[in-house]
Amino acid sequence: MDNWASRELQGANLGHERFRRNAINILMQIGEHPGLSFSAACGPAVRKSANRLFSNPEIDLQQGHIDQTVQRCAGQGMILAIEDTTDVNYDSHKAKKGMGHLGGPRDTRGINIHSVLCTSEDGEPLGLIGQYIWAPPKSKSKTEGIYMRKLPIEDKESMKWIRLMRDVNKAFDDQGCRVLVVADREADFYEHFSEPRKANIDILVRGSHLERNIFYEGHKCKVMDLPNLVEIKQTYQMTIQRQKDREEREAEVAVRFGQIGYPPTVGKKGEIITLYFVHAAEINYVGDDKIEWYLFTSMIIENFDQARQLIKFYSKRWTIERFHYILKTGLKIENLQIDSFERVKNALELYSIVAWRILWLAYVGKVKPEIKASQVFEAQQIEILENLNQKKILTVKDFLLDMGKLVGFQTSKKQPLPGEKLLWQAYGILTQIIRGSQLAGKPKFSGTG
């Protein structure tokens, strides 16, 4: 069996080799039926084998995918290892055992997923390099919260950032590429920056604590003071990516940069860390979504070109937001009717591989549309679409346009190819066509007549 699923699971630790075919079949089924329930996607026989597989606490379903990710990263000049966390809401699943506490007025039940998604510096999604899934404990009271701040990092939820930093260190031992770990404001804490890293690994974090004490040119100040202490080096036009609460737009950004000393927080021991900062602030714009980023990094920033490149790297962080969007909206992981934390966790590890695959397909369609379709898609998928539309499929672009026809997609200047959402909808339809053709005993589907 040689397909994308078998390659991604080639090195997975499944406890026994006899489970490998089952795992590949499960991955293929959920990949070909995005949006359907797990039971509907897999069918009774596969669902039964999945229950046995997911019940084994010793398996590691993602190790093979991680190995493939490392191979895809090899030879790249710079790898962005983008980290983030998302909540998975299972509050309506009363029978699910082992769920954690997501907080909120009603103390929502669910789990957390913290992932490291690797991309090229141009944004190509290359795969996951680590993932941590857990059931968070109930939030502490205000008094207990003060006590929690005094605990060592190993006893805090913040340890997730350290844990996955170690995964990055382990994965990129001798890969011949530079790696930049990119994280949002939650990762702005001393232990994250001070965690040992290999020489080829750097870190980039958006600052959160603007009243934090730092040192600039030997003098103590606060992070929020930096724009008043450092002159604007240059301004330029940058594209602000579209997100759920804002449209894409061009912004004029003023850039400052320099070197700072980053001390441990009060009451903690440690040396002052030397970091570089980039302050990017949007000018001539009025609105609640005005951009102002304080970026801290271990990379040396000595000129405007380096600062601008760092801003570009941070702007790629939206890729992991799309990954979460596919997981929750496209693959509907919050609808999983699996009865325990351990089984849900193992299922989510496979769903995460599928989410990466959909994200990558959308990227390839936009950036590499002229590569051969046979390098990306299965032969049967290509054959069915060729017969359905009565035209030859040569490139990825050809395949995606024919896929788009299944869901009524019309090309436009703004959207020349279908995006992630239309792709997962079209995959479901294509799979049903293939399955219907097989049931009818007609391996070559010949259109609607």
DRENDRENKOL-689080 format. One record per residue (C-alpha): residue number from 0; residue in three letters; z, y, x. Coordinates in steps of 0.05 Angstrom, whole numbers. Example, Ala and Ser with C-alpha at 12.3 -4.5 7.8 and 13.67 -1.06 7.14 Angstrom:
+------+------+--------+--------+--------+
! filo ! volo !      z !      y !      x !
+------+------+--------+--------+--------+
!    0 !  ala !    156 !    -90 !    246 !
!    1 !  ser !    143 !    -21 !    273 !
+------+------+--------+--------+--------+
***
This chain:
+------+------+--------+--------+--------+
! filo ! volo !      z !      y !      x !
+------+------+--------+--------+--------+
!    0 !  met !      0 !      0 !      0 !
!    1 !  asp !    -24 !     65 !     32 !
!    2 !  asn !    -12 !    129 !     -8 !
!    3 !  trp !     28 !    192 !     -1 !
!    4 !  ala !     90 !    160 !    -31 !
!    5 !  ser !     89 !    101 !     17 !
!    6 !  arg !     82 !    148 !     76 !
!    7 !  glu !    140 !    192 !     54 !
!    8 !  leu !    185 !    130 !     45 !
!    9 !  gln !    162 !     92 !    107 !
!   10 !  gly !    227 !    104 !    145 !
!   11 !  ala !    275 !    107 !     85 !
!   12 !  asn !    339 !     66 !     92 !
!   13 !  leu !    338 !     23 !     29 !
!   14 !  gly !    389 !    -29 !     48 !
!   15 !  his !    337 !    -85 !     44 !
!   16 !  glu !    262 !    -85 !     54 !
!   17 !  arg !    250 !   -117 !    -14 !
!   18 !  phe !    269 !    -51 !    -47 !
!   19 !  arg !    214 !    -11 !    -12 !
!   20 !  arg !    158 !    -27 !    -61 !
!   21 !  asn !    204 !     -9 !   -119 !
!   22 !  ala !    223 !     57 !    -87 !
!   23 !  ile !    150 !     74 !    -73 !
!   24 !  asn !    132 !     57 !   -145 !
!   25 !  ile !    188 !    101 !   -172 !
!   26 !  leu !    166 !    160 !   -128 !
!   27 !  met !     94 !    151 !   -150 !
!   28 !  gln !    113 !    148 !   -224 !
!   29 !  ile !    155 !    211 !   -225 !
!   30 !  gly !    102 !    246 !   -182 !
!   31 !  glu !     46 !    228 !   -231 !
!   32 !  his !     87 !    244 !   -294 !
!   33 !  pro !    120 !    311 !   -279 !
!   34 !  gly !    156 !    338 !   -339 !
!   35 !  leu !    167 !    271 !   -374 !
!   36 !  ser !    236 !    239 !   -379 !
!   37 !  phe !    253 !    189 !   -324 !
!   38 !  ser !    248 !    131 !   -374 !
!   39 !  ala !    181 !    154 !   -402 !
!   40 !  ala !    152 !    166 !   -332 !
!   41 !  cys !    174 !     99 !   -303 !
!   42 !  gly !    174 !     51 !   -361 !
!   43 !  pro !    225 !     -5 !   -376 !
!   44 !  ala !    211 !    -49 !   -315 !
!   45 !  val !    212 !      7 !   -264 !
!   46 !  arg !    273 !     39 !   -297 !
!   47 !  lys !    311 !    -26 !   -289 !
!   48 !  ser !    295 !    -32 !   -215 !
!   49 !  ala !    312 !     42 !   -206 !
!   50 !  asn !    381 !     30 !   -236 !
!   51 !  arg !    395 !    -24 !   -183 !
!   52 !  leu !    366 !     18 !   -127 !
!   53 !  phe !    403 !     82 !   -146 !
!   54 !  ser !    469 !     44 !   -153 !
!   55 !  asn !    471 !     28 !    -78 !
!   56 !  pro !    515 !     80 !    -43 !
!   57 !  glu !    489 !     60 !     26 !
!   58 !  ile !    415 !     79 !     17 !
!   59 !  asp !    383 !    141 !     46 !
!   60 !  leu !    320 !    155 !      7 !
!   61 !  gln !    300 !    218 !     45 !
!   62 !  gln !    302 !    194 !    117 !
!   63 !  gly !    229 !    173 !    116 !
!   64 !  his !    208 !    240 !     86 !
!   65 !  ile !    249 !    277 !    138 !
!   66 !  asp !    214 !    237 !    194 !
!   67 !  gln !    147 !    257 !    164 !
!   68 !  thr !    169 !    330 !    159 !
!   69 !  val !    187 !    330 !    233 !
!   70 !  gln !    118 !    301 !    249 !
!   71 !  arg !     84 !    355 !    207 !
!   72 !  cys !    125 !    408 !    244 !
!   73 !  ala !    105 !    383 !    313 !
!   74 !  gly !     55 !    429 !    347 !
!   75 !  gln !     71 !    489 !    303 !
!   76 !  gly !     88 !    552 !    341 !
!   77 !  met !    145 !    572 !    295 !
!   78 !  ile !    179 !    533 !    240 !
!   79 !  leu !    219 !    569 !    185 !
!   80 !  ala !    277 !    525 !    162 !
!   81 !  ile !    294 !    559 !     96 !
!   82 !  glu !    362 !    543 !     64 !
!   83 !  asp !    388 !    555 !     -6 !
!   84 !  thr !    431 !    526 !    -62 !
!   85 !  thr !    417 !    516 !   -135 !
!   86 !  asp !    460 !    494 !   -194 !
!   87 !  val !    439 !    435 !   -237 !
!   88 !  asn !    469 !    442 !   -307 !
!   89 !  tyr !    490 !    377 !   -341 !
!   90 !  asp !    539 !    409 !   -390 !
!   91 !  ser !    507 !    376 !   -450 !
!   92 !  his !    510 !    307 !   -418 !
!   93 !  lys !    581 !    289 !   -439 !
!   94 !  ala !    576 !    216 !   -419 !
!   95 !  lys !    555 !    232 !   -347 !
!   96 !  lys !    610 !    211 !   -299 !
!   97 !  gly !    629 !    248 !   -235 !
!   98 !  met !    602 !    316 !   -253 !
!   99 !  gly !    631 !    378 !   -219 !
!  100 !  his !    648 !    448 !   -243 !
!  101 !  leu !    596 !    503 !   -240 !
!  102 !  gly !    642 !    557 !   -266 !
!  103 !  gly !    627 !    608 !   -320 !
!  104 !  pro !    666 !    623 !   -385 !
!  105 !  arg !    661 !    551 !   -409 !
!  106 !  asp !    668 !    518 !   -341 !
!  107 !  thr !    599 !    488 !   -341 !
!  108 !  arg !    592 !    416 !   -317 !
!  109 !  gly !    540 !    398 !   -265 !
!  110 !  ile !    524 !    390 !   -192 !
!  111 !  asn !    498 !    432 !   -133 !
!  112 !  ile !    438 !    419 !    -89 !
!  113 !  his !    434 !    453 !    -20 !
!  114 !  ser !    368 !    442 !     16 !
!  115 !  val !    331 !    461 !     80 !
!  116 !  leu !    257 !    467 !     67 !
!  117 !  cys !    212 !    474 !    128 !
!  118 !  thr !    150 !    517 !    127 !
!  119 !  ser !    100 !    542 !    179 !
!  120 !  glu !    107 !    615 !    196 !
!  121 !  asp !     49 !    627 !    147 !
!  122 !  gly !     87 !    593 !     91 !
!  123 !  glu !     57 !    523 !     88 !
!  124 !  pro !    112 !    477 !     58 !
!  125 !  leu !    120 !    420 !    109 !
!  126 !  gly !    178 !    383 !     76 !
!  127 !  leu !    254 !    377 !     73 !
!  128 !  ile !    294 !    369 !    136 !
!  129 !  gly !    362 !    361 !    102 !
!  130 !  gln !    394 !    362 !     33 !
!  131 !  tyr !    466 !    361 !     10 !
!  132 !  ile !    483 !    344 !    -63 !
!  133 !  trp !    554 !    348 !    -88 !
!  134 !  ala !    598 !    357 !   -149 !
!  135 !  pro !    636 !    422 !   -138 !
!  136 !  pro !    711 !    422 !   -152 !
!  137 !  lys !    741 !    469 !   -203 !
!  138 !  ser !    748 !    541 !   -180 !
!  139 !  lys !    816 !    562 !   -154 !
!  140 !  ser !    860 !    614 !   -186 !
!  141 !  lys !    863 !    684 !   -154 !
!  142 !  thr !    927 !    665 !   -116 !
!  143 !  glu !    896 !    600 !    -92 !
!  144 !  gly !    833 !    638 !    -72 !
!  145 !  ile !    873 !    681 !    -23 !
!  146 !  tyr !    901 !    616 !      6 !
!  147 !  met !    831 !    586 !     10 !
!  148 !  arg !    806 !    643 !     54 !
!  149 !  lys !    856 !    620 !    107 !
!  150 !  leu !    831 !    549 !    107 !
!  151 !  pro !    787 !    523 !    164 !
!  152 !  ile !    712 !    523 !    150 !
!  153 !  glu !    713 !    447 !    145 !
!  154 !  asp !    754 !    451 !     81 !
!  155 !  lys !    709 !    503 !     47 !
!  156 !  glu !    645 !    498 !      8 !
!  157 !  ser !    614 !    543 !     61 !
!  158 !  met !    613 !    481 !    105 !
!  159 !  lys !    546 !    463 !     72 !
!  160 !  trp !    512 !    514 !    117 !
!  161 !  ile !    543 !    484 !    179 !
!  162 !  arg !    527 !    414 !    157 !
!  163 !  leu !    453 !    429 !    148 !
!  164 !  met !    450 !    470 !    212 !
!  165 !  arg !    471 !    406 !    247 !
!  166 !  asp !    415 !    369 !    211 !
!  167 !  val !    366 !    420 !    238 !
!  168 !  asn !    394 !    412 !    308 !
!  169 !  lys !    387 !    336 !    302 !
!  170 !  ala !    317 !    337 !    274 !
!  171 !  phe !    286 !    386 !    324 !
!  172 !  asp !    311 !    355 !    388 !
!  173 !  asp !    246 !    352 !    428 !
!  174 !  gln !    192 !    376 !    382 !
!  175 !  gly !    162 !    430 !    426 !
!  176 !  cys !    168 !    484 !    372 !
!  177 !  arg !    214 !    542 !    357 !
!  178 !  val !    255 !    539 !    294 !
!  179 !  leu !    284 !    597 !    255 !
!  180 !  val !    337 !    580 !    203 !
!  181 !  val !    329 !    630 !    146 !
!  182 !  ala !    385 !    641 !     95 !
!  183 !  asp !    406 !    691 !     42 !
!  184 !  arg !    470 !    731 !     37 !
!  185 !  glu !    517 !    672 !     22 !
!  186 !  ala !    506 !    649 !     94 !
!  187 !  asp !    533 !    714 !    124 !
!  188 !  phe !    597 !    688 !    156 !
!  189 !  tyr !    621 !    682 !    228 !
!  190 !  glu !    624 !    606 !    234 !
!  191 !  his !    551 !    600 !    213 !
!  192 !  phe !    528 !    645 !    269 !
!  193 !  ser !    575 !    614 !    320 !
!  194 !  glu !    556 !    542 !    304 !
!  195 !  pro !    523 !    513 !    368 !
!  196 !  arg !    447 !    512 !    366 !
!  197 !  lys !    395 !    483 !    413 !
!  198 !  ala !    357 !    533 !    456 !
!  199 !  asn !    295 !    529 !    412 !
!  200 !  ile !    333 !    544 !    347 !
!  201 !  asp !    350 !    614 !    322 !
!  202 !  ile !    381 !    640 !    258 !
!  203 !  leu !    364 !    696 !    209 !
!  204 !  val !    411 !    716 !    153 !
!  205 !  arg !    411 !    773 !    104 !
!  206 !  gly !    476 !    811 !    110 !
!  207 !  ser !    523 !    811 !     51 !
!  208 !  his !    589 !    842 !     71 !
!  209 !  leu !    570 !    915 !     82 !
!  210 !  glu !    642 !    935 !     96 !
!  211 !  arg !    649 !    883 !    151 !
!  212 !  asn !    670 !    911 !    218 !
!  213 !  ile !    619 !    905 !    274 !
!  214 !  phe !    606 !    938 !    341 !
!  215 !  tyr !    546 !    983 !    355 !
!  216 !  glu !    537 !   1011 !    425 !
!  217 !  gly !    609 !    991 !    441 !
!  218 !  his !    639 !   1028 !    381 !
!  219 !  lys !    670 !    997 !    320 !
!  220 !  cys !    635 !   1013 !    255 !
!  221 !  lys !    617 !    980 !    189 !
!  222 !  val !    551 !    947 !    171 !
!  223 !  met !    537 !   1002 !    120 !
!  224 !  asp !    541 !   1054 !    175 !
!  225 !  leu !    480 !   1028 !    213 !
!  226 !  pro !    428 !   1070 !    175 !
!  227 !  asn !    466 !   1133 !    194 !
!  228 !  leu !    475 !   1111 !    267 !
!  229 !  val !    404 !   1087 !    281 !
!  230 !  glu !    341 !   1128 !    272 !
!  231 !  ile !    281 !   1103 !    235 !
!  232 !  lys !    234 !   1070 !    285 !
!  233 !  gln !    173 !   1066 !    240 !
!  234 !  thr !    150 !   1059 !    168 !
!  235 !  tyr !     96 !   1012 !    141 !
!  236 !  gln !     68 !    983 !     77 !
!  237 !  met !     91 !    913 !     58 !
!  238 !  thr !     79 !    869 !     -2 !
!  239 !  ile !    141 !    854 !    -44 !
!  240 !  gln !    131 !    784 !    -73 !
!  241 !  arg !    132 !    774 !   -148 !
!  242 !  gln !    196 !    742 !   -174 !
!  243 !  lys !    221 !    725 !   -244 !
!  244 !  asp !    250 !    794 !   -254 !
!  245 !  arg !    198 !    836 !   -217 !
!  246 !  glu !    123 !    842 !   -208 !
!  247 !  glu !     89 !    840 !   -140 !
!  248 !  arg !     79 !    909 !   -111 !
!  249 !  glu !     64 !    947 !    -47 !
!  250 !  ala !    124 !    983 !    -17 !
!  251 !  glu !    133 !   1034 !     37 !
!  252 !  val !    189 !   1010 !     81 !
!  253 !  ala !    229 !   1046 !    135 !
!  254 !  val !    251 !   1002 !    192 !
!  255 !  arg !    310 !   1008 !    239 !
!  256 !  phe !    333 !    956 !    290 !
!  257 !  gly !    382 !    946 !    347 !
!  258 !  gln !    436 !    902 !    378 !
!  259 !  ile !    506 !    892 !    350 !
!  260 !  gly !    570 !    855 !    365 !
!  261 !  tyr !    591 !    809 !    308 !
!  262 !  pro !    666 !    792 !    312 !
!  263 !  pro !    704 !    738 !    275 !
!  264 !  thr !    737 !    759 !    210 !
!  265 !  val !    809 !    782 !    210 !
!  266 !  gly !    858 !    726 !    226 !
!  267 !  lys !    804 !    681 !    257 !
!  268 !  lys !    795 !    667 !    331 !
!  269 !  gly !    729 !    671 !    369 !
!  270 !  glu !    687 !    711 !    416 !
!  271 !  ile !    646 !    770 !    393 !
!  272 !  ile !    575 !    745 !    381 !
!  273 !  thr !    515 !    786 !    404 !
!  274 !  leu !    464 !    792 !    348 !
!  275 !  tyr !    405 !    836 !    332 !
!  276 !  phe !    396 !    871 !    265 !
!  277 !  val !    337 !    897 !    226 !
!  278 !  his !    348 !    946 !    169 !
!  279 !  ala !    289 !    950 !    121 !
!  280 !  ala !    295 !   1001 !     65 !
!  281 !  glu !    243 !   1019 !     13 !
!  282 !  ile !    228 !   1094 !      8 !
!  283 !  asn !    195 !   1136 !    -46 !
!  284 !  tyr !    213 !   1086 !   -100 !
!  285 !  val !    262 !   1091 !   -157 !
!  286 !  gly !    286 !   1028 !   -192 !
!  287 !  asp !    340 !    976 !   -194 !
!  288 !  asp !    297 !    928 !   -153 !
!  289 !  lys !    291 !    976 !    -95 !
!  290 !  ile !    289 !    936 !    -29 !
!  291 !  glu !    343 !    946 !     23 !
!  292 !  trp !    355 !    889 !     72 !
!  293 !  tyr !    405 !    883 !    128 !
!  294 !  leu !    380 !    825 !    169 !
!  295 !  phe !    421 !    793 !    225 !
!  296 !  thr !    388 !    747 !    276 !
!  297 !  ser !    399 !    713 !    342 !
!  298 !  met !    326 !    729 !    360 !
!  299 !  ile !    316 !    786 !    409 !
!  300 !  ile !    288 !    847 !    373 !
!  301 !  glu !    267 !    902 !    421 !
!  302 !  asn !    206 !    934 !    388 !
!  303 !  phe !    176 !    948 !    320 !
!  304 !  asp !    127 !    890 !    321 !
!  305 !  gln !    184 !    841 !    331 !
!  306 !  ala !    224 !    874 !    275 !
!  307 !  arg !    164 !    872 !    228 !
!  308 !  gln !    153 !    799 !    243 !
!  309 !  leu !    225 !    784 !    227 !
!  310 !  ile !    218 !    819 !    159 !
!  311 !  lys !    157 !    777 !    146 !
!  312 !  phe !    196 !    713 !    162 !
!  313 !  tyr !    252 !    733 !    115 !
!  314 !  ser !    202 !    748 !     60 !
!  315 !  lys !    180 !    675 !     63 !
!  316 !  arg !    248 !    656 !     35 !
!  317 !  trp !    218 !    659 !    -35 !
!  318 !  thr !    185 !    592 !    -20 !
!  319 !  ile !    250 !    555 !    -33 !
!  320 !  glu !    258 !    593 !    -98 !
!  321 !  arg !    191 !    562 !   -120 !
!  322 !  phe !    217 !    494 !    -97 !
!  323 !  his !    277 !    502 !   -143 !
!  324 !  tyr !    232 !    526 !   -200 !
!  325 !  ile !    189 !    464 !   -195 !
!  326 !  leu !    251 !    419 !   -193 !
!  327 !  lys !    284 !    449 !   -254 !
!  328 !  thr !    226 !    475 !   -297 !
!  329 !  gly !    169 !    429 !   -277 !
!  330 !  leu !    206 !    363 !   -263 !
!  331 !  lys !    261 !    379 !   -312 !
!  332 !  ile !    317 !    349 !   -271 !
!  333 !  glu !    369 !    378 !   -318 !
!  334 !  asn !    344 !    330 !   -371 !
!  335 !  leu !    357 !    267 !   -329 !
!  336 !  gln !    392 !    215 !   -372 !
!  337 !  ile !    426 !    178 !   -314 !
!  338 !  asp !    498 !    162 !   -324 !
!  339 !  ser !    535 !    175 !   -259 !
!  340 !  phe !    537 !    223 !   -200 !
!  341 !  glu !    516 !    171 !   -148 !
!  342 !  arg !    455 !    150 !   -188 !
!  343 !  val !    436 !    222 !   -205 !
!  344 !  lys !    443 !    241 !   -131 !
!  345 !  asn !    395 !    186 !   -109 !
!  346 !  ala !    346 !    203 !   -164 !
!  347 !  leu !    347 !    277 !   -144 !
!  348 !  glu !    330 !    259 !    -72 !
!  349 !  leu !    265 !    228 !    -97 !
!  350 !  tyr !    251 !    285 !   -146 !
!  351 !  ser !    259 !    334 !    -88 !
!  352 !  ile !    204 !    299 !    -49 !
!  353 !  val !    159 !    305 !   -110 !
!  354 !  ala !    176 !    379 !   -116 !
!  355 !  trp !    156 !    390 !    -44 !
!  356 !  arg !     91 !    353 !    -56 !
!  357 !  ile !     72 !    397 !   -115 !
!  358 !  leu !     91 !    460 !    -76 !
!  359 !  trp !     48 !    437 !    -18 !
!  360 !  leu !    -12 !    420 !    -63 !
!  361 !  ala !    -10 !    490 !    -92 !
!  362 !  tyr !     -7 !    520 !    -22 !
!  363 !  val !    -66 !    478 !      3 !
!  364 !  gly !   -107 !    499 !    -57 !
!  365 !  lys !    -95 !    573 !    -42 !
!  366 !  val !   -100 !    572 !     34 !
!  367 !  lys !   -141 !    511 !     53 !
!  368 !  pro !   -187 !    502 !     -7 !
!  369 !  glu !   -247 !    477 !     33 !
!  370 !  ile !   -215 !    416 !     66 !
!  371 !  lys !   -239 !    348 !     41 !
!  372 !  ala !   -208 !    326 !    -24 !
!  373 !  ser !   -201 !    256 !      4 !
!  374 !  gln !   -151 !    282 !     56 !
!  375 !  val !   -103 !    303 !      1 !
!  376 !  phe !   -115 !    264 !    -63 !
!  377 !  glu !   -119 !    191 !    -81 !
!  378 !  ala !   -189 !    159 !    -87 !
!  379 !  gln !   -177 !    138 !   -159 !
!  380 !  gln !   -157 !    208 !   -180 !
!  381 !  ile !   -221 !    237 !   -149 !
!  382 !  glu !   -264 !    183 !   -181 !
!  383 !  ile !   -236 !    195 !   -251 !
!  384 !  leu !   -245 !    270 !   -247 !
!  385 !  glu !   -316 !    262 !   -221 !
!  386 !  asn !   -335 !    218 !   -279 !
!  387 !  leu !   -298 !    261 !   -329 !
!  388 !  asn !   -334 !    325 !   -308 !
!  389 !  gln !   -399 !    292 !   -285 !
!  390 !  lys !   -399 !    328 !   -218 !
!  391 !  lys !   -383 !    309 !   -146 !
!  392 !  ile !   -315 !    330 !   -117 !
!  393 !  leu !   -320 !    347 !    -43 !
!  394 !  thr !   -264 !    396 !    -29 !
!  395 !  val !   -192 !    409 !    -50 !
!  396 !  lys !   -218 !    470 !    -88 !
!  397 !  asp !   -266 !    426 !   -128 !
!  398 !  phe !   -210 !    378 !   -146 !
!  399 !  leu !   -161 !    433 !   -167 !
!  400 !  leu !   -212 !    469 !   -210 !
!  401 !  asp !   -229 !    404 !   -246 !
!  402 !  met !   -154 !    391 !   -254 !
!  403 !  gly !   -147 !    460 !   -284 !
!  404 !  lys !   -199 !    444 !   -337 !
!  405 !  leu !   -152 !    391 !   -364 !
!  406 !  val !   -103 !    446 !   -384 !
!  407 !  gly !   -153 !    500 !   -403 !
!  408 !  phe !   -148 !    539 !   -338 !
!  409 !  gln !   -198 !    596 !   -330 !
!  410 !  thr !   -210 !    626 !   -261 !
!  411 !  ser !   -198 !    700 !   -251 !
!  412 !  lys !   -197 !    748 !   -194 !
!  413 !  lys !   -121 !    750 !   -197 !
!  414 !  gln !   -114 !    674 !   -202 !
!  415 !  pro !   -175 !    636 !   -174 !
!  416 !  leu !   -139 !    569 !   -174 !
!  417 !  pro !    -84 !    538 !   -218 !
!  418 !  gly !    -13 !    548 !   -193 !
!  419 !  glu !     47 !    500 !   -191 !
!  420 !  lys !     61 !    501 !   -266 !
!  421 !  leu !    -10 !    485 !   -287 !
!  422 !  leu !    -15 !    432 !   -232 !
!  423 !  trp !     44 !    392 !   -257 !
!  424 !  gln !     18 !    397 !   -329 !
!  425 !  ala !    -52 !    374 !   -307 !
!  426 !  tyr !    -23 !    316 !   -267 !
!  427 !  gly !     10 !    289 !   -329 !
!  428 !  ile !    -56 !    291 !   -368 !
!  429 !  leu !    -96 !    260 !   -310 !
!  430 !  thr !    -46 !    203 !   -305 !
!  431 !  gln !    -53 !    188 !   -379 !
!  432 !  ile !   -129 !    187 !   -372 !
!  433 !  ile !   -125 !    139 !   -313 !
!  434 !  arg !    -76 !     94 !   -350 !
!  435 !  gly !   -119 !     94 !   -413 !
!  436 !  ser !   -180 !     76 !   -371 !
!  437 !  gln !   -142 !     18 !   -340 !
!  438 !  leu !   -118 !     -8 !   -407 !
!  439 !  ala !   -189 !     -5 !   -433 !
!  440 !  gly !   -212 !    -47 !   -375 !
!  441 !  lys !   -259 !      8 !   -351 !
!  442 !  pro !   -242 !     27 !   -279 !
!  443 !  lys !   -296 !     80 !   -279 !
!  444 !  phe !   -281 !    130 !   -335 !
!  445 !  ser !   -347 !    157 !   -360 !
!  446 !  gly !   -327 !    219 !   -397 !
!  447 !  thr !   -316 !    233 !   -471 !
!  448 !  gly !   -387 !    214 !   -492 !
+------+------+--------+--------+--------+
***
